[in-house]
Amino acid sequence: MTGLLAALVYYAVLCLIRPFGPCRRCKGTGEITRFRKERTCPRCRGKRLRLRLGRRAHNAWRRTHEAGAR
């Protein structure tokens, strides 16, 4: 139970400090091999980084909260 809580706290701090993580599809290289050709990763568009899921959820919650508080 405490291990799960520690993991959640760790992930929350990670999303706060480093909101971008390596792309899972290209593993942070920016390119994928398809039909024996190197091409730009369509998921990250060659930028090698993606917004973490926790940060995306936090941003959506913050936008909803701010829209409702106006």
N, C-alpha and C positions, 0 to 999 in steps of 0.2 A: 504494500500500500504506500509506504513512504518512498519506495523506489519509483513508483508511477508519478507521485507528486513531484519528486526531484526531477524526473525526466520532463514533465510539463513545464516546470519553472525554467529548466535549462533551455528548452525550445523557445519559450517566451522571451528570454533574455537574448538568445541567438537571433530571433526575428527582430528584436529591437536594435541590436548592435550591427548585424549584417543581414539586412532585409533581402539581399539577392544571394541566391545559391547557384551552383553549377546546373546547367541544363541536364535533365535526366536522359533525354533522347540521344544527344551527341556526347554526353559525359564531359561537357565543358570544352570541347574542341572547336565547336562552331561549324563543323562539317560532318556529313554522314556519307556513307558509301551506299549507293543505290544503283543497281544494274552495272556494277563494276566501275562506276564513275563517282568521283568526289563532287559533292554539291553542298551548297549552304543549307544548314539545318533549318527546316521550316518552322520549328517550334520557337527557337530563340532568334531566328533570322541572322545567324552568324555572330551574335553578340556574346555568346557563351554563357550568359547568365539569365536566370529567370527569377521572378519575384516568388518568394517562398509562400507556401499555402497558408501558413499562420499569419503572415504579414498581409496577404490578400484578404483574408477574413477580417483582420483588424481594420484595414482600410475601408472595407464595405460597411462594417459596424459603425465606424466613425462617421462616414458619409450619411448613413441613415440617422444616426443620433443628431448630427448637426442640422439635417433637413427637418427633423421633427422639433428641434428646439427653437427654430426661428419664429 
